[in-house]
Each structure stands twice: as C-alpha cells, then as structure tokens.
Amino acid sequence: MSRDLRSYMKDTNVRLIIGALALLFIVGDGLIWLIYGFGAAMMGLLCMLGAFVPIGLIFFFLFVTDWIVKRAGRD
C-alpha cells in the first residue's frame, strides 16, 4: 500500500475550495434571500460573481505564464 501525499493534498485543496464556494453562495446568498428578499439576493449573487472576475483573470494569467515557462524550458 503506497501513499501519494501530493495527490492527497491536491484532492483536499480542491474539496476545501469547493466547500468554501458552496458556503459562500448557498449559505451566504440564502441568508440574504431570507432576510432581505429575492431582489437583494440577486444583487448579492451578481456582486459575488463580479468579485470573482478579477480573481479568475489572475489565475488565468498565472496558468498561461506557467505554461509558457514550461514550454520555453524544453530547449
């Protein structure tokens, strides 16, 4: 029986990220809906999604630069 700790760490990080996003969107927006109503919940959802656009762009550019560096090192 072998243990691949890197794979375990990667799986754990993915699960933590998915759980945090689920809490943010389901619980957070659900509480806004219960307290303030549907319109406020939709505005909260729009603001949360808008906040993830710059984060997504940063991760995209980091992925692209990592890909470029890995391909340039094959000479």
PASEBA-1860 file (N, C-alpha, C; in nm, 3 decimals):
! residues 75
1> MSRDLRSY> 0.085/-0.119/0.000/0.000/0.000/0.000/0.089/0.124/0.000 ~ 0.075/0.203/-0.103/0.156/0.324/-0.112/0.066/0.446/-0.092 ~ 0.128/0.550/-0.039/0.055/0.674/-0.016/0.115/0.783/-0.104 ~ 0.031/0.844/-0.182/0.075/0.956/-0.264/0.025/1.083/-0.196 ~ 0.111/1.144/-0.116/0.070/1.258/-0.036/0.043/1.382/-0.121 ~ 0.110/1.395/-0.234/0.084/1.509/-0.322/-0.057/1.502/-0.381 ~ -0.097/1.383/-0.420/-0.232/1.364/-0.473/-0.336/1.390/-0.365 ~ -0.309/1.342/-0.245/-0.399/1.366/-0.132/-0.412/1.515/-0.103
9> MKDTNVRL> -0.300/1.587/-0.105/-0.302/1.731/-0.080/-0.382/1.804/-0.189 ~ -0.362/1.764/-0.314/-0.434/1.827/-0.424/-0.584/1.803/-0.411 ~ -0.624/1.680/-0.382/-0.766/1.649/-0.364/-0.826/1.726/-0.247 ~ -0.752/1.735/-0.138/-0.800/1.808/-0.021/-0.817/1.957/-0.052 ~ -0.722/2.016/-0.122/-0.733/2.158/-0.157/-0.853/2.184/-0.247 ~ -0.876/2.096/-0.343/-0.991/2.113/-0.432/-1.120/2.104/-0.353 ~ -1.129/2.007/-0.263/-1.250/1.993/-0.181/-1.273/2.113/-0.091 ~ -1.165/2.167/-0.034/-1.179/2.286/0.051/-1.228/2.407/-0.029
17> IIGALALL> -1.176/2.425/-0.149/-1.218/2.537/-0.233/-1.365/2.522/-0.272 ~ -1.405/2.401/-0.312/-1.544/2.379/-0.350/-1.636/2.400/-0.230 ~ -1.596/2.353/-0.114/-1.676/2.373/0.007/-1.690/2.519/0.045 ~ -1.581/2.593/0.034/-1.586/2.735/0.067/-1.676/2.811/-0.029 ~ -1.668/2.779/-0.157/-1.755/2.846/-0.255/-1.901/2.808/-0.234 ~ -1.926/2.682/-0.199/-2.063/2.640/-0.172/-2.119/2.714/-0.051 ~ -2.038/2.726/0.054/-2.083/2.802/0.171/-2.111/2.947/0.135 ~ -2.023/3.006/0.058/-2.039/3.146/0.021/-2.168/3.167/-0.058
25> FIVGDGLI> -2.187/3.087/-0.161/-2.301/3.110/-0.249/-2.432/3.057/-0.192 ~ -2.433/2.939/-0.135/-2.558/2.881/-0.088/-2.600/2.942/0.046 ~ -2.511/2.937/0.144/-2.547/2.988/0.276/-2.551/3.140/0.276 ~ -2.449/3.203/0.220/-2.444/3.349/0.221/-2.559/3.412/0.145 ~ -2.579/3.366/0.021/-2.687/3.423/-0.059/-2.823/3.378/-0.008 ~ -2.829/3.259/0.051/-2.954/3.212/0.110/-2.997/3.298/0.227 ~ -2.902/3.339/0.309/-2.935/3.427/0.421/-2.978/3.565/0.372 ~ -2.915/3.614/0.268/-2.959/3.742/0.211/-3.102/3.729/0.162
33> WLIYGFGA> -3.134/3.617/0.097/-3.270/3.594/0.046/-3.370/3.590/0.161 ~ -3.337/3.518/0.269/-3.430/3.507/0.381/-3.454/3.640/0.451 ~ -3.348/3.717/0.465/-3.359/3.842/0.542/-3.413/3.957/0.457 ~ -3.361/3.973/0.334/-3.392/4.091/0.255/-3.481/4.065/0.134 ~ -3.493/3.942/0.090/-3.581/3.912/-0.023/-3.505/3.876/-0.150 ~ -3.585/3.848/-0.253/-3.532/3.797/-0.379/-3.443/3.898/-0.451 ~ -3.487/4.022/-0.459/-3.410/4.125/-0.531/-3.272/4.146/-0.472 ~ -3.266/4.151/-0.341/-3.137/4.168/-0.275/-3.048/4.045/-0.295
41> AMMGLLCM> -3.109/3.927/-0.297/-3.031/3.805/-0.318/-2.972/3.803/-0.459 ~ -3.047/3.847/-0.557/-2.995/3.851/-0.694/-2.883/3.954/-0.706 ~ -2.897/4.066/-0.639/-2.790/4.167/-0.641/-2.666/4.114/-0.568 ~ -2.686/4.042/-0.458/-2.573/3.981/-0.388/-2.503/3.878/-0.475 ~ -2.581/3.798/-0.547/-2.523/3.699/-0.638/-2.444/3.768/-0.749 ~ -2.499/3.874/-0.804/-2.429/3.949/-0.908/-2.298/4.008/-0.856 ~ -2.301/4.062/-0.736/-2.179/4.120/-0.678/-2.075/4.012/-0.648 ~ -2.119/3.896/-0.598/-2.024/3.788/-0.571/-1.961/3.736/-0.700
49> LGAFVPIG> -2.041/3.721/-0.804/-1.987/3.676/-0.932/-1.894/3.781/-0.991 ~ -1.928/3.908/-0.976/-1.841/4.015/-1.024/-1.709/4.020/-0.951 ~ -1.709/3.982/-0.824/-1.585/3.981/-0.747/-1.492/3.870/-0.793 ~ -1.548/3.764/-0.850/-1.465/3.652/-0.895/-1.405/3.674/-1.033 ~ -1.447/3.774/-1.106/-1.390/3.801/-1.238/-1.241/3.837/-1.228 ~ -1.201/3.933/-1.144/-1.057/3.962/-1.135/-0.977/3.844/-1.081 ~ -1.033/3.769/-0.988/-0.963/3.652/-0.934/-0.942/3.549/-1.044 ~ -1.045/3.526/-1.125/-1.033/3.433/-1.236/-0.932/3.477/-1.338
57> LIFFFLFV> -0.928/3.608/-1.366/-0.830/3.660/-1.461/-0.687/3.641/-1.410 ~ -0.667/3.662/-1.281/-0.535/3.644/-1.223/-0.491/3.499/-1.236 ~ -0.581/3.405/-1.202/-0.547/3.263/-1.215/-0.523/3.225/-1.360 ~ -0.599/3.281/-1.451/-0.580/3.253/-1.593/-0.442/3.299/-1.641 ~ -0.403/3.422/-1.606/-0.273/3.473/-1.648/-0.158/3.395/-1.582 ~ -0.176/3.354/-1.457/-0.073/3.271/-1.393/-0.060/3.136/-1.462 ~ -0.172/3.077/-1.501/-0.170/2.950/-1.573/-0.100/2.965/-1.708 ~ -0.131/3.073/-1.780/-0.070/3.096/-1.911/0.079/3.119/-1.898
65> TDWIVKRA> 0.122/3.199/-1.802/0.265/3.223/-1.785/0.338/3.095/-1.743 ~ 0.275/3.013/-1.658/0.335/2.886/-1.619/0.349/2.795/-1.741 ~ 0.250/2.792/-1.826/0.253/2.710/-1.946/0.364/2.758/-2.041 ~ 0.378/2.890/-2.056/0.482/2.946/-2.143/0.620/2.913/-2.089 ~ 0.640/2.926/-1.959/0.770/2.898/-1.899/0.805/2.751/-1.914 ~ 0.710/2.662/-1.895/0.737/2.519/-1.908/0.772/2.482/-2.052 ~ 0.706/2.544/-2.149/0.735/2.514/-2.288/0.869/2.575/-2.331 ~ 0.906/2.689/-2.274/1.032/2.753/-2.312/1.151/2.677/-2.254
73> GRD> 1.132/2.601/-2.149/1.240/2.528/-2.086/1.274/2.397/-2.154 ~ 1.204/2.362/-2.261/1.227/2.233/-2.329/1.338/2.239/-2.433 ~ 1.405/2.349/-2.447/1.512/2.360/-2.548/1.619/2.269/-2.513
END
